[in-house]
Amino acid sequence: MLLDKMKHTLCLSLILLVGVTALYACKSDDKELQGEPVLQVQKSIGFKKEGGEVAVPVKSNREWNASVTEGKEWLTARTASDTELTVSATSSPEKGVREGNITITNNALTAKLRVVQTGGDLIIEVAEESRVIQVAGGRKRSSGSQLAFQY
């Protein structure tokens, strides 16, 4: 009788162990399985003639990567974290404006980031969401070097 109870307890323990192991193996923390794909990044960024580095927020529920598709000779893009892309531009020898593009993909969606660099000091940025035009650079003013116009 005692032997039968031990066999029964051992059988139940094995079934419980297999069940817990199967449930744990099916659990996924993988970003690839978190609902509909999301990929959001701002539409454009601007650099002054001197170049520099800008951190661009990226919102995605899947792993993503970025590559320079236009402007490879003066632009670089690297993943800084799961939520941030670092874009760098070298100094511009040109007098006019030069443009480049960075493509961000997360295996389901693609977004383009337009990069503009001026040959002078003037950068005009239009924020679509707030309908604000920001002008940076140009002539120096004692009150600062940025103006904002709302339309």
N, C-alpha and C positions, 0 to 999 in steps of 0.2 A: 504494500500500500504506500509506504514512504517512497519507494522507488518510482511509482506511478506519479506521485505528486511532484517529485523532482523532475521527471521527464516533462510533465505538463508545464512547470515553471520555466524550465529551460527552453521549451518550444515557444512559449509566450515571450520570453526575453529575446529570443532570436527574431521573432516576427516584429517586435517593437523596435529592435535595433535596425533591421532592414527598412522598416517604414520610416524611421527618423532619418536614416542615411539617404533614402530616396527623396524625401521632402527637402532636405538640405541641399542635395545635388540639383534639384529643380529650381531652387531659389536663385534669383539673378539680380545683381546690383548693376548690371551692364546698362549703360546709357542707351544702347541700341533698342531696348525694349520699352522705353518710356513714352508710349502714346504716339500720336502723329508727329512727324518730323517738324522741327522748328529751327530756323536760321535767320537771325536778325543782325544786321550790321548797318552802320550809317552809310549814306550814299556817297559822300565825298569828304576829303580832307585837303588842306592846303599847307604848303611850305613857303617860307620866304626864300630869297635867293641863296642864303647861307646854308640851307638844308637843315637837318636835325633829325629828331626822333619823336614819334607820336604814338601814344598808347590808344588803341581803338578797341572799345568793348565789343564782344561778340556773344550773342545769346544763342545757344544751341542745346538741344537735348540729346545730341549725338556727337560722337567724335568728329572733329572738323580739321581741315588743313587749308593753308593759303599758299598761293603762288603768284608771282608777278607775271602777268601776261603781256603787258606793254610797259616799256621803260626799264627793262632789266639792266641797262647800263648805268642807271643812276638810282634805282629803287631796290630796296630789300624788304622782305616781309618775313617775320618769324613768330612762331607761337610763343607767347610769354607765359600763358597759363590756359586753363580750360575756358576762361572767359575773356581773354585779352590777346590781341594781336599787336605786335610792335612793328611799326613801319618806319623805315629810315630813308632819307634822301640825301644825296651828296650835294655839295655846293654847285650851283648852276652857272656855267660859263656863258650862257645865252642871255641876250637882252630881252627876248620875248618870253612868253609863257610856254612851258612844256607840260605835257600830260602823260599819265600812265594809268594802268589798271591793275588791280589785284583781284583775283578770283578766289572766293572762299567757298568750299564745298563740304558737305557733311554726308556724302554718299546717297543722299536723297534730294537735297536742294542745293542750289547754287546762288550766290550773291556776288555782285561786283562792287568794288570800292574804287571810286575814281580819285586819282591823286593829281593835284595841280600844283605846280611850282612856278612862281613868278621869277622873271629875270631882274625885276626891280624890287622895291619894298612893298608894293601895294598888293594886298590880298583881299578879295571880296568873297564873302561866304554867305550863301542864302540858306537859311534853315526852313525847310518846307513845312515842318510841323507848326512852327510859331509865326511864320511869315515875317521873319526878321532878317534884314540884310545887315551884315556886319562888315565894316571896312577897317582893316588894320594896316598900319604903316602910313605911307604918304608923308606929308609935311609934319614936322614935330609941333605939337601944341603943348602949352603949359598944363592943360587939363588932362593930358593923356594922349595916347596915340590910337584910340579906337572910337569909332562912331557906330551907332546902331540906328537903323531906320525901320519902322514898322509899316507894312503896306496892307 
